[in-house]
């Protein structure tokens, strides 16, 4: 089975295209969303108010995200509210002060390369795909991204045909409010920006729902990280940057996953020592702290991704990067393709 899922058309059509391209996965998508929603703590009035405000903010600020969600919901036979709510489960768990996932994603950017280990719930291994998005509203720009069926756009990491790449990491925060959810922001940036500086400017113009970080790189070699909270956005530019699963710009009331700080220290030391090292080897690191994580970790490494902003190619390991073959994808000037040796 090819990992690549081409999706073409406006946002709703691309959302609907997921189920049409992968009908065999429909029940698994429904089960994943149903099971995740069942794990949510009892909804409080505060959670309900947050979701209502988020729906209105999303419809106003990134209406294409609502359209894509509606297409996904229709295609997989789900209520649009179920798809929307499951994308906000991290926020809702934070509001309940019981962060839902011990996420271990590690991401870095250096020398025109953006790389990430995607550490997430094991059931998403069967939903994981590489999506090629082409939308006529993007003026010829196209996007390649790693994510899951049942979720919109760049739901982990991705790159556009201009060579802007980004990757996210989850970070729990008590600072949530109406604004653009990180997952919707990632797709907006890849659809509308060509460089790190353009992306940072776009981030600065928007209110944010809060939660998580972004690592960005582009074809000029520029790199930056962004930490997102509702009332605070921290940005640092540098030749080599890395993020894991805790905030560094200011203290946070909610505790991060315990292994986040050692992983960040490992990444920063490795990049300081050799910023041009082979990114796949770094993603496969197991000691002294594991970047490549395995069960019984509740969020094992489901994939490794290396985005080459200058070469407009991507290497994706559909499994732990220490033991999985890497598949190469590239931009041929017209479409994203899976490349074969």
Secondary structure as UniProt FT lines:
FT   STRAND          4..8
FT   HELIX           11..21
FT   HELIX           23..25
FT   HELIX           26..39
FT   HELIX           45..61
FT   HELIX           63..76
FT   HELIX           80..87
FT   HELIX           89..95
FT   TURN            96..97
FT   STRAND          106..110
FT   TURN            111..112
FT   STRAND          113..119
FT   HELIX           122..125
FT   TURN            126..127
FT   STRAND          128..134
FT   HELIX           136..138
FT   TURN            139..140
FT   STRAND          142..148
FT   TURN            149..150
FT   STRAND          157..160
FT   TURN            161..162
FT   STRAND          165..169
FT   HELIX           182..192
FT   HELIX           196..204
FT   STRAND          213..217
FT   TURN            219..220
FT   STRAND          223..228
FT   STRAND          233..237
FT   STRAND          240..243
FT   TURN            258..259
FT   HELIX           260..273
FT   TURN            275..276
FT   HELIX           279..283
FT   TURN            295..296
FT   TURN            298..299
FT   STRAND          301..308
FT   TURN            309..312
FT   STRAND          313..317
FT   TURN            321..323
FT   STRAND          326..331
FT   STRAND          336..339
//
